[in-house]
Amino acid sequence: MEVTVQEAKTQLSRLLRRVEAGESVMIRRGREPVAMLVKAPAEPGLRRIWGDLEGSLGPEFDDLPDGFDSYT
């Protein structure tokens, strides 16, 4: 997709939604391309899901602690 600088300024939120969906947007001044709007890479080191953690839960995980019987 290509837009002018003016269109990019007035429709930035809409363009960002399209970029988040996987599109790239060429921004041009007149006929000259000046910038490309693309999705930023994910930050390294941040966990996106819990399933990739090492280890497992013990068999006592679902046991209620003392004093919580009245809540069940």
C-alpha positions in Angstrom: 0.0 0.0 0.0 1.2 3.5 -0.8 0.1 6.8 0.8 1.2 10.4 0.7 2.7 12.1 3.7 -0.5 14.0 4.2 -2.6 10.8 4.2 -0.2 9.2 6.6 -0.5 12.1 9.0 -4.3 12.1 9.0 -4.8 8.3 9.0 -1.9 7.1 11.1 -4.1 5.0 13.5 -5.7 3.2 10.5 -2.3 2.6 8.9 -0.9 1.2 12.1 -3.8 -1.3 12.3 -2.9 -2.5 8.8 0.7 -2.8 9.7 -0.1 -4.8 12.8 -2.1 -7.1 10.5 1.0 -7.8 8.4 0.9 -5.1 5.6 3.7 -2.6 4.9 3.0 1.0 3.9 5.1 3.1 1.6 5.0 6.8 2.4 5.8 9.1 -0.5 6.3 12.8 -1.0 4.8 13.5 -4.4 6.1 10.6 -6.5 9.2 10.0 -4.4 9.1 7.2 -1.8 10.5 8.6 1.5 9.7 6.0 4.2 8.3 2.5 4.8 6.0 1.7 7.7 6.5 -1.9 8.8 5.8 -3.9 11.9 8.5 -3.7 14.5 10.3 -6.9 15.5 9.2 -8.5 18.8 11.5 -7.5 21.7 13.8 -10.4 22.6 13.6 -11.9 26.1 9.9 -11.2 26.6 7.8 -14.3 27.1 4.6 -14.3 25.1 3.1 -17.5 26.5 3.5 -19.6 29.7 3.8 -22.9 27.9 7.5 -22.4 27.0 8.6 -22.3 30.7 10.7 -25.1 31.9 9.4 -27.4 34.7 6.0 -28.6 35.8 3.5 -28.1 38.6 3.6 -30.5 41.5 0.7 -32.9 42.4 -0.2 -30.7 45.3 -1.0 -27.7 43.0 -4.8 -28.0 43.3 -4.8 -28.6 47.1 -6.5 -25.8 49.0 -4.4 -24.1 51.6 -5.5 -24.3 55.3 -8.4 -21.9 56.1 -9.9 -21.7 52.6 -12.5 -24.5 53.1 -15.3 -21.9 53.6 -14.7 -20.4 50.1 -15.5 -23.7 48.3 
